[in-house]
Amino acid sequence: MDSKKRKRLEAAGWTFGNAEDFLGMSPEEAAYLEVKLTLAREVEAQRKKAGLSQSDLAAKLKTRQPNIARIEKAQQGVSIDALFKTLLALGLTPRKIAAVL
């Protein structure tokens, strides 16, 4: 957004911030969420790079396709453990996972 538009909106009473401010997240909570989102994006990227569908990956992990969809979107209830296990199943090493972060 250009500065003129921002100034005009602020003059009209609008305020600007980020999702962390809006949701009242602590810096730690925001960092945790960013880690989850980064890992989830990497799951999807690695799955596609391997030429696997969500169903293929689900079969490899002995789970169901909807669970893979939830993992790739880092939905509530998806643990960091699940994200790590999925990336490991896709062939990433701990060192490669750390490089993603």
Secondary structure, 3 states (H helix, E strand, C coil): CCHHHHHHHHHCCCCCCCHHHHHCCCHHHHHHHHHHHHHHHHHHHHHHHCCCCHHHHHHHHCCCHHHHHHHHCCCCCCCHHHHHHHHHHCCCCHHHHHHHC
